[in-house]
Amino acid sequence: MTQQNSPLEPQTGSVLDEESGKAQWKAKLRNVNYAVVGPIVGLILAIIVFSILSPHFLTYGNIINILRQVSIIGVMAVGVTFVIISAEIDLSIAHIMTLCGLLAGALATGGYDIGFQLPVWLAFIVTILAGAGIGAIAGFFNAKLMVPSFMATLAMMYIAEGAYLFLSGAQPLYGIPDSLQWFGSGTLFGIPVIILVFAFVFMISHIILSKTVFGRNLYAIGGNKEAAKMSGIHVAKHKIIVLMISGGCAALAGIMMLGRVGSAQVTAGVGLMLPPIAAVILGGTALFGGSGSMWRTLVGVFLMGVLVNGLNLLGIGSDGQNLAIGLVLLIAVAANVMSSIKR
C-alpha cells in the first residue's frame, strides 16, 4: 500500500532540490571569469546603446571609421599583449612609435639632413628593425641585468624621446613618399590598408601566441617564472624577444601614423602610451601575467574604440570620453584582479 504525504507535511524533497539548484547557480557564478565575459558583454551593450541613440553609429562609413581609428592603437596593443602575458610591461611604445615614424620619413626622403636617402622598402625594414632593436636593449637590461621592465622601458622612453628631438630639432617633416604613406592612407580592394595591416598583425600574432611552443612558454613564464626555468624554458631569451616584438609593433604603428597624418610629427605619440596597455587589460588579459589572448585584446581595442566613437557622435567631448573610459577601465581592472585571486 503506497503512503502519501499529507498536504500539511513539508515537501522536503522539493525544498532540497530548490536549495541544491541555488547552490549550483552560485557555484556557476563564482566560476565565471568576469575579466573575460565582462568586456564582451560591455562591447555588445555599448553597440546596442549607441545604435539606439545615434542613427549614424551602425552605418558602413562609421564602422570603417571605427576600425581605422583603432588600428594604430590595436597594432601597439598586440605587441604589448606578448609583454603583459609574460608578466612584464612596456612604457616606451609611444615614444618608439614617434621616433620610428620620424626615422622612416627621414630615411625615405633624406630629410633632417641625414645625408642619404633609402628606397621606401628598405626604409620600412630599417625602421622596423630599429624599433625591435630598442625593445631588445630594454629586454637585455630586464632579462640579463635584472632591471625591472617598468624601469628599463621607462629609461628607453626617455632615450627615444631625446633621440627623436635631436634627430628632428622638434620640427615636422613633409614630402613623405606616397608609397610610404600608403600604409596609413591607402586602400586595397576598397578597404583602408591601415585596417588590413592591423588584421594581418593580429592574425599572425594570434597564431604565434596560441599555436606555437614560444606562445605556450610565455604563458608558463607569466604564470610562474621559477617553475618555467626549472622546466627548461630560457626565460631571459623569451623576455628579450617579447620586448623586441613590442618595439617592432610600435615601429610599424609609427609608419602607419606617418601615412595617416601625411607627415612626420614629434607629437605623433602624445597620449598613446597608456591606451594600448589599457586595451589589453580591458580585454581581460591578466594584469599579473600568465593568462590572456589576442582575441581578448581585440575586444578591449574595439570596446575603447566604440566608446570614443559613440560618445563623439553624441557630442560628448574628450573630458566625458576620458571619464567613461576611466570608469570602464577601473571596473575591468577590479574584475581582472579578482579573477587572478580566484586562480
Stockholm file with secondary structure:
# STOCKHOLM 1.0

chainA/1-343         MTQQNSPLEPQTGSVLDEESGKAQWKAKLRNVNYAVVGPIVGLILAIIVFSILSPHFLTYGNIINILRQVSIIGVMAVGVTFVIISAEIDLSIAHIMTLCGLLAGALATGGYDIGFQLPVWLAFIVTILAGAGIGAIAGFFNAKLMVPSFMATLAMMYIAEGAYLFLSGAQPLYGIPDSLQWFGSGTLFGIPVIILVFAFVFMISHIILSKTVFGRNLYAIGGNKEAAKMSGIHVAKHKIIVLMISGGCAALAGIMMLGRVGSAQVTAGVGLMLPPIAAVILGGTALFGGSGSMWRTLVGVFLMGVLVNGLNLLGIGSDGQNLAIGLVLLIAVAANVMSSIKR
#=GR chainA/1-343 SS CCCCCCTTSCCHHHHHHHHHHHHHHHHHHHHCCHHHHHHHHHHHHHHHHHHHHCTTTTSHHHHHHHHHHHHHHHHHHHHHHHHHHTTCCCCCHHHHHHHHHHHHHHHHHTTTTTSCCCCHHHHHHHHHHHHHHHHHHHHHHHHTSCCCHHHHHHHHHHHHHHHHHHHHTTCCBCCCCHHHHHHHHCEETTEEHHHHHHHHHHHHHHHHHHHSHHHHHHHHHHHCHHHHHHTTCCHHHHHHHHHHHHHHHHHHHHHHHHHHHSSBCTTTTTTCSSHHHHHHHHTTCCTTSSCCCHHHHHHHHHHHHHHHHHHHHTTCCHHHHHHHHHHHHHHHHHHHHHHHHHC
#=GC SS_cons         CCCCCCTTSCCHHHHHHHHHHHHHHHHHHHHCCHHHHHHHHHHHHHHHHHHHHCTTTTSHHHHHHHHHHHHHHHHHHHHHHHHHHTTCCCCCHHHHHHHHHHHHHHHHHTTTTTSCCCCHHHHHHHHHHHHHHHHHHHHHHHHTSCCCHHHHHHHHHHHHHHHHHHHHTTCCBCCCCHHHHHHHHCEETTEEHHHHHHHHHHHHHHHHHHHSHHHHHHHHHHHCHHHHHHTTCCHHHHHHHHHHHHHHHHHHHHHHHHHHHSSBCTTTTTTCSSHHHHHHHHTTCCTTSSCCCHHHHHHHHHHHHHHHHHHHHTTCCHHHHHHHHHHHHHHHHHHHHHHHHHC
//
